[in-house]
C-alpha cells in the first residue's frame, strides 16, 4: 500500500486552481490532455435507473461537479445509492457504509470545499453591515 496523499486528477487541479506549471507542466497541455480524456470517455450522464432520493443526490452533487467524466460513473452511482440508503434509515446505516460513502465523496472530489461553486446573492451579515 502506498503512503501519502492520493494524487489529484489533472482536470480537478485546473478547476480548483492548484495547478503548478513547474510540477505539472503547462496548463494548456494539461487542458488538452483532459479534453482528450473527456472526449474518449464522454460526458457523465444520470442513468435512468436512479430514482427518488438517489436521483436527487445525483442532481445535488454529481451534476455540479464539472470535472467528472463517464469514467467516474460507477463511483457516482454507488455514492447516490448509498446516500439513498442512508436517508431511508440513518440509525441503521452501518459504520462501514459511512466509510464507503466518505470514500466515494473523496474519490469524486466532492469533499474539497474549493470545488464548490460560489454562492451568488447577498451574503451581508446583519451585525457587520457597512
N, CA and C atoms as a LAMMPS dump frame, in Angstrom:
ITEM: TIMESTEP
0
ITEM: NUMBER OF ATOMS
390
ITEM: BOX BOUNDS ff ff ff
-5.0000000000000000e+02 5.0000000000000000e+02
-5.0000000000000000e+02 5.0000000000000000e+02
-5.0000000000000000e+02 5.0000000000000000e+02
ITEM: ATOMS id mol type element x y z
1 1 1 N 0.843 -1.175 0
2 1 2 C 0 0 0
3 1 3 C 0.892 1.244 0
4 2 1 N 0.568 2.199 -0.851
5 2 2 C 1.384 3.397 -0.944
6 2 3 C 1.016 4.38 0.152
7 3 1 N 1.979 5.143 0.53
8 3 2 C 1.766 6.145 1.571
9 3 3 C 1.57 7.508 0.951
10 4 1 N 0.992 8.374 1.716
11 4 2 C 0.818 9.739 1.271
12 4 3 C -0.545 9.99 0.67
13 5 1 N -0.724 11.224 0.326
14 5 2 C -1.996 11.65 -0.225
15 5 3 C -2.156 11.146 -1.658
16 6 1 N -3.372 10.757 -1.999
17 6 2 C -3.675 10.29 -3.331
18 6 3 C -3.554 11.457 -4.317
19 7 1 N -2.947 11.248 -5.484
20 7 2 C -2.804 12.344 -6.439
21 7 3 C -4.162 12.863 -6.912
22 8 1 N -4.241 14.166 -7.092
23 8 2 C -5.471 14.797 -7.557
24 8 3 C -5.541 14.689 -9.076
25 9 1 N -6.719 14.385 -9.625
26 9 2 C -6.844 14.323 -11.081
27 9 3 C -6.493 15.663 -11.73
28 10 1 N -5.935 15.595 -12.932
29 10 2 C -5.463 16.799 -13.62
30 10 3 C -6.578 17.809 -13.835
31 11 1 N -7.74 17.352 -14.26
32 11 2 C -8.851 18.282 -14.513
33 11 3 C -9.273 18.989 -13.238
34 12 1 N -9.211 18.299 -12.112
35 12 2 C -9.587 18.899 -10.835
36 12 3 C -8.572 19.958 -10.402
37 13 1 N -7.294 19.733 -10.706
38 13 2 C -6.284 20.756 -10.406
39 13 3 C -6.556 22.035 -11.178
40 14 1 N -7.005 21.896 -12.413
41 14 2 C -7.325 23.072 -13.222
42 14 3 C -8.558 23.784 -12.686
43 15 1 N -9.56 23.013 -12.255
44 15 2 C -10.805 23.604 -11.757
45 15 3 C -10.573 24.37 -10.465
46 16 1 N -9.856 23.759 -9.535
47 16 2 C -9.705 24.411 -8.232
48 16 3 C -8.501 25.345 -8.139
49 17 1 N -7.729 25.465 -9.218
50 17 2 C -6.642 26.441 -9.25
51 17 3 C -5.371 26.018 -8.545
52 18 1 N -5.156 24.719 -8.359
53 18 2 C -3.936 24.262 -7.69
54 18 3 C -2.883 23.763 -8.681
55 19 1 N -3.068 24.042 -9.958
56 19 2 C -2.114 23.608 -10.974
57 19 3 C -0.816 24.401 -10.841
58 20 1 N 0.302 23.687 -10.806
59 20 2 C 1.622 24.318 -10.746
60 20 3 C 2.382 23.968 -12.018
61 21 1 N 2.673 24.959 -12.856
62 21 2 C 3.372 24.668 -14.12
63 21 3 C 4.741 24.022 -13.909
64 22 1 N 5.422 24.349 -12.822
65 22 2 C 6.742 23.772 -12.594
66 22 3 C 6.659 22.294 -12.233
67 23 1 N 5.554 21.882 -11.658
68 23 2 C 5.391 20.493 -11.242
69 23 3 C 4.595 19.681 -12.258
70 24 1 N 3.54 20.275 -12.827
71 24 2 C 2.603 19.535 -13.665
72 24 3 C 2.702 19.839 -15.152
73 25 1 N 3.562 20.76 -15.539
74 25 2 C 3.684 21.127 -16.944
75 25 3 C 2.756 22.279 -17.294
76 26 1 N 2.789 22.724 -18.537
77 26 2 C 1.959 23.862 -18.946
78 26 3 C 0.467 23.549 -18.821
79 27 1 N -0.294 24.536 -18.419
80 27 2 C -1.736 24.355 -18.226
81 27 3 C -2.436 24.051 -19.544
82 28 1 N -1.967 24.627 -20.637
83 28 2 C -2.611 24.372 -21.929
84 28 3 C -2.467 22.91 -22.338
85 29 1 N -1.288 22.334 -22.081
86 29 2 C -1.067 20.922 -22.396
87 29 3 C -1.942 20.032 -21.514
88 30 1 N -2.034 20.386 -20.253
89 30 2 C -2.861 19.628 -19.316
90 30 3 C -4.339 19.705 -19.703
91 31 1 N -4.792 20.883 -20.106
92 31 2 C -6.182 21.053 -20.524
93 31 3 C -6.462 20.236 -21.776
94 32 1 N -5.518 20.218 -22.713
95 32 2 C -5.701 19.437 -23.94
96 32 3 C -5.796 17.942 -23.616
97 33 1 N -4.936 17.462 -22.7
98 33 2 C -4.995 16.056 -22.287
99 33 3 C -6.314 15.735 -21.609
100 34 1 N -6.763 16.651 -20.744
101 34 2 C -8.024 16.466 -20.044
102 34 3 C -9.199 16.438 -21.018
103 35 1 N -9.163 17.313 -22.034
104 35 2 C -10.221 17.346 -23.04
105 35 3 C -10.233 16.067 -23.876
106 36 1 N -9.047 15.54 -24.196
107 36 2 C -8.973 14.283 -24.947
108 36 3 C -9.546 13.129 -24.129
109 37 1 N -9.239 13.113 -22.829
110 37 2 C -9.772 12.054 -21.97
111 37 3 C -11.287 12.173 -21.849
112 38 1 N -11.795 13.397 -21.71
113 38 2 C -13.242 13.605 -21.618
114 38 3 C -13.924 13.155 -22.91
115 39 1 N -13.286 13.446 -24.044
116 39 2 C -13.854 13.03 -25.325
117 39 3 C -13.834 11.502 -25.447
118 40 1 N -12.801 10.869 -24.943
119 40 2 C -12.701 9.411 -25.022
120 40 3 C -13.741 8.726 -24.14
121 41 1 N -13.947 9.249 -22.928
122 41 2 C -14.905 8.633 -22.015
123 41 3 C -16.319 9.166 -22.206
124 42 1 N -16.437 10.402 -22.619
125 42 2 C -17.758 11.006 -22.804
126 42 3 C -18.227 11.725 -21.555
127 43 1 N -19.337 12.406 -21.7
128 43 2 C -19.923 13.149 -20.588
129 43 3 C -20.572 12.193 -19.594
130 44 1 N -20.581 12.595 -18.359
131 44 2 C -21.23 11.823 -17.305
132 44 3 C -22.715 12.149 -17.322
133 45 1 N -23.546 11.147 -17.55
134 45 2 C -24.994 11.33 -17.616
135 45 3 C -25.676 10.478 -16.564
136 46 1 N -26.75 11.015 -16.017
137 46 2 C -27.515 10.287 -14.992
138 46 3 C -28.18 9.079 -15.626
139 47 1 N -27.946 7.901 -15.065
140 47 2 C -28.596 6.71 -15.61
141 47 3 C -30.096 6.723 -15.285
142 48 1 N -30.929 6.198 -16.172
143 48 2 C -32.373 6.202 -15.92
144 48 3 C -32.778 5.314 -14.745
145 49 1 N -31.909 4.436 -14.302
146 49 2 C -32.25 3.55 -13.189
147 49 3 C -32.276 4.271 -11.839
148 50 1 N -31.658 5.455 -11.745
149 50 2 C -31.669 6.205 -10.485
150 50 3 C -33.026 6.852 -10.29
151 51 1 N -33.659 6.55 -9.19
152 51 2 C -34.99 7.084 -8.889
153 51 3 C -34.998 7.655 -7.477
154 52 1 N -35.957 8.495 -7.198
155 52 2 C -36.194 9.007 -5.855
156 52 3 C -35.033 9.788 -5.281
157 53 1 N -34.655 9.421 -4.067
158 53 2 C -33.589 10.135 -3.358
159 53 3 C -32.238 9.999 -4.042
160 54 1 N -31.992 8.874 -4.706
161 54 2 C -30.726 8.698 -5.43
162 54 3 C -30.644 9.69 -6.588
163 55 1 N -31.755 9.918 -7.283
164 55 2 C -31.78 10.886 -8.382
165 55 3 C -31.594 12.301 -7.849
166 56 1 N -32.157 12.591 -6.678
167 56 2 C -31.97 13.913 -6.065
168 56 3 C -30.505 14.123 -5.68
169 57 1 N -29.861 13.072 -5.176
170 57 2 C -28.442 13.162 -4.818
171 57 3 C -27.6 13.414 -6.061
172 58 1 N -27.949 12.769 -7.174
173 58 2 C -27.227 12.995 -8.423
174 58 3 C -27.34 14.464 -8.822
175 59 1 N -28.558 14.985 -8.762
176 59 2 C -28.78 16.376 -9.166
177 59 3 C -28.059 17.352 -8.236
178 60 1 N -28.013 17.027 -6.956
179 60 2 C -27.413 17.935 -5.964
180 60 3 C -25.894 17.92 -5.991
181 61 1 N -25.28 16.728 -6.139
182 61 2 C -23.83 16.646 -6.002
183 61 3 C -23.076 16.291 -7.278
184 62 1 N -23.627 15.449 -8.115
185 62 2 C -22.883 14.978 -9.285
186 62 3 C -22.999 15.956 -10.454
187 63 1 N -24.192 16.462 -10.71
188 63 2 C -24.363 17.394 -11.836
189 63 3 C -23.484 18.642 -11.727
190 64 1 N -23.36 19.281 -10.552
191 64 2 C -22.498 20.477 -10.482
192 64 3 C -21.002 20.176 -10.587
193 65 1 N -20.6 18.926 -10.458
194 65 2 C -19.183 18.552 -10.498
195 65 3 C -18.728 18.469 -11.953
196 66 1 N -18.339 19.607 -12.515
197 66 2 C -17.997 19.689 -13.939
198 66 3 C -16.72 18.929 -14.289
199 67 1 N -15.922 18.559 -13.337
200 67 2 C -14.666 17.875 -13.606
201 67 3 C -14.85 16.371 -13.807
202 68 1 N -16.035 15.85 -13.553
203 68 2 C -16.262 14.407 -13.683
204 68 3 C -16.601 14.035 -15.123
205 69 1 N -16.067 12.887 -15.571
206 69 2 C -16.45 12.356 -16.876
207 69 3 C -17.03 10.956 -16.669
208 70 1 N -17.362 10.288 -17.751
209 70 2 C -18.049 8.999 -17.659
210 70 3 C -17.194 7.906 -17.01
211 71 1 N -15.893 8.124 -16.893
212 71 2 C -15.062 7.118 -16.227
213 71 3 C -15.39 7.016 -14.731
214 72 1 N -16.046 8.02 -14.181
215 72 2 C -16.417 8.021 -12.766
216 72 3 C -17.861 7.595 -12.526
217 73 1 N -18.522 7.118 -13.579
218 73 2 C -19.942 6.757 -13.453
219 73 3 C -20.214 5.708 -12.373
220 74 1 N -19.46 4.603 -12.307
221 74 2 C -19.756 3.613 -11.263
222 74 3 C -19.652 4.185 -9.847
223 75 1 N -18.644 5.003 -9.606
224 75 2 C -18.496 5.597 -8.271
225 75 3 C -19.627 6.574 -7.986
226 76 1 N -20.046 7.338 -8.985
227 76 2 C -21.131 8.293 -8.799
228 76 3 C -22.442 7.58 -8.514
229 77 1 N -22.723 6.5 -9.216
230 77 2 C -23.949 5.728 -8.979
231 77 3 C -23.92 5.112 -7.59
232 78 1 N -22.791 4.515 -7.227
233 78 2 C -22.677 3.892 -5.901
234 78 3 C -22.852 4.925 -4.8
235 79 1 N -22.27 6.12 -4.971
236 79 2 C -22.436 7.184 -3.993
237 79 3 C -23.91 7.55 -3.822
238 80 1 N -24.612 7.742 -4.931
239 80 2 C -26.026 8.141 -4.874
240 80 3 C -26.886 7.052 -4.233
241 81 1 N -26.617 5.8 -4.545
242 81 2 C -27.391 4.702 -3.954
243 81 3 C -27.112 4.563 -2.454
244 82 1 N -25.849 4.728 -2.058
245 82 2 C -25.527 4.685 -0.632
246 82 3 C -26.183 5.844 0.113
247 83 1 N -26.209 7.006 -0.494
248 83 2 C -26.849 8.159 0.131
249 83 3 C -28.348 7.912 0.296
250 84 1 N -28.98 7.322 -0.723
251 84 2 C -30.405 6.974 -0.632
252 84 3 C -30.645 6.012 0.534
253 85 1 N -29.772 5.021 0.635
254 85 2 C -29.894 4.045 1.712
255 85 3 C -29.735 4.713 3.082
256 86 1 N -28.811 5.66 3.175
257 86 2 C -28.616 6.401 4.42
258 86 3 C -29.874 7.178 4.801
259 87 1 N -30.492 7.831 3.82
260 87 2 C -31.693 8.615 4.111
261 87 3 C -32.869 7.751 4.529
262 88 1 N -32.928 6.528 4.038
263 88 2 C -34.044 5.639 4.371
264 88 3 C -34.003 5.203 5.837
265 89 1 N -32.816 4.961 6.37
266 89 2 C -32.698 4.505 7.754
267 89 3 C -31.356 4.958 8.324
268 90 1 N -31.242 6.231 8.735
269 90 2 C -29.951 6.72 9.235
270 90 3 C -29.44 5.968 10.459
271 91 1 N -30.338 5.562 11.346
272 91 2 C -29.908 4.871 12.566
273 91 3 C -29.385 3.469 12.267
274 92 1 N -29.853 2.865 11.197
275 92 2 C -29.431 1.51 10.851
276 92 3 C -28.271 1.498 9.857
277 93 1 N -27.81 2.669 9.456
278 93 2 C -26.72 2.761 8.484
279 93 3 C -25.418 2.403 9.18
280 94 1 N -24.763 1.356 8.708
281 94 2 C -23.582 0.819 9.378
282 94 3 C -22.368 1.732 9.22
283 95 1 N -21.471 1.644 10.186
284 95 2 C -20.266 2.474 10.174
285 95 3 C -19.409 2.196 8.933
286 96 1 N -19.354 0.955 8.496
287 96 2 C -18.574 0.625 7.303
288 96 3 C -19.136 1.321 6.072
289 97 1 N -20.45 1.464 6.031
290 97 2 C -21.07 2.156 4.893
291 97 3 C -20.811 3.659 4.961
292 98 1 N -20.716 4.202 6.172
293 98 2 C -20.319 5.608 6.314
294 98 3 C -18.933 5.812 5.706
295 99 1 N -18.037 4.884 5.987
296 99 2 C -16.68 4.974 5.43
297 99 3 C -16.711 4.891 3.917
298 100 1 N -17.541 4.007 3.373
299 100 2 C -17.659 3.894 1.921
300 100 3 C -18.203 5.184 1.32
301 101 1 N -19.208 5.759 1.97
302 101 2 C -19.807 6.996 1.477
303 101 3 C -18.772 8.116 1.432
304 102 1 N -17.988 8.243 2.521
305 102 2 C -16.941 9.263 2.552
306 102 3 C -15.863 9 1.502
307 103 1 N -15.523 7.731 1.29
308 103 2 C -14.509 7.39 0.297
309 103 3 C -14.993 7.733 -1.116
310 104 1 N -16.255 7.452 -1.412
311 104 2 C -16.8 7.828 -2.722
312 104 3 C -16.798 9.34 -2.899
313 105 1 N -17.165 10.06 -1.854
314 105 2 C -17.165 11.523 -1.944
315 105 3 C -15.752 12.048 -2.224
316 106 1 N -14.767 11.499 -1.547
317 106 2 C -13.384 11.927 -1.766
318 106 3 C -12.919 11.549 -3.17
319 107 1 N -13.269 10.348 -3.607
320 107 2 C -12.869 9.89 -4.931
321 107 3 C -13.475 10.764 -6.032
322 108 1 N -14.679 11.246 -5.814
323 108 2 C -15.348 12.087 -6.8
324 108 3 C -14.963 13.559 -6.67
325 109 1 N -14.197 13.9 -5.649
326 109 2 C -13.764 15.29 -5.461
327 109 3 C -14.837 16.158 -4.836
328 110 1 N -15.756 15.562 -4.085
329 110 2 C -16.866 16.308 -3.504
330 110 3 C -16.577 16.839 -2.103
331 111 1 N -15.519 16.376 -1.471
332 111 2 C -15.258 16.793 -0.101
333 111 3 C -14.424 18.062 0.005
334 112 1 N -13.8 18.459 -1.08
335 112 2 C -12.944 19.648 -1.058
336 112 3 C -13.806 20.887 -1.273
337 113 1 N -13.867 21.749 -0.272
338 113 2 C -14.737 22.934 -0.361
339 113 3 C -14.3 23.902 -1.448
340 114 1 N -13.064 23.798 -1.926
341 114 2 C -12.612 24.665 -3.011
342 114 3 C -13.302 24.328 -4.331
343 115 1 N -13.876 23.14 -4.441
344 115 2 C -14.548 22.733 -5.666
345 115 3 C -15.998 23.202 -5.721
346 116 1 N -16.496 23.737 -4.64
347 116 2 C -17.901 24.139 -4.605
348 116 3 C -18.096 25.468 -5.303
349 117 1 N -19.196 25.58 -6.05
350 117 2 C -19.448 26.855 -6.732
351 117 3 C -19.736 27.957 -5.726
352 118 1 N -19.362 29.173 -6.106
353 118 2 C -19.615 30.3 -5.221
354 118 3 C -21.093 30.639 -5.227
355 119 1 N -21.602 31.005 -4.064
356 119 2 C -23 31.395 -3.97
357 119 3 C -23.163 32.801 -4.512
358 120 1 N -24.148 32.954 -5.343
359 120 2 C -24.461 34.274 -5.863
360 120 3 C -25.603 34.838 -5.039
361 121 1 N -25.484 36.067 -4.663
362 121 2 C -26.54 36.672 -3.867
363 121 3 C -25.941 37.509 -2.762
364 122 1 N -26.808 38.015 -1.928
365 122 2 C -26.383 38.896 -0.858
366 122 3 C -26.015 38.075 0.371
367 123 1 N -24.75 38.097 0.732
368 123 2 C -24.282 37.381 1.923
369 123 3 C -23.994 38.363 3.048
370 124 1 N -24.697 39.481 3.053
371 124 2 C -24.451 40.511 4.076
372 124 3 C -24.843 39.973 5.441
373 125 1 N -24.043 40.315 6.407
374 125 2 C -24.298 39.936 7.79
375 125 3 C -24.963 41.111 8.486
376 126 1 N -26.049 40.84 9.194
377 126 2 C -26.785 41.942 9.815
378 126 3 C -25.969 42.65 10.891
379 127 1 N -24.986 41.987 11.459
380 127 2 C -24.196 42.597 12.526
381 127 3 C -22.993 43.38 12.002
382 128 1 N -22.594 43.113 10.752
383 128 2 C -21.406 43.745 10.22
384 128 3 C -21.703 44.549 8.963
385 129 1 N -22.852 45.133 8.854
386 129 2 C -23.18 45.939 7.684
387 129 3 C -22.403 47.238 7.726
388 130 1 N -22.085 47.741 6.558
389 130 2 C -21.341 48.997 6.467
390 130 3 C -22.252 50.192 6.61
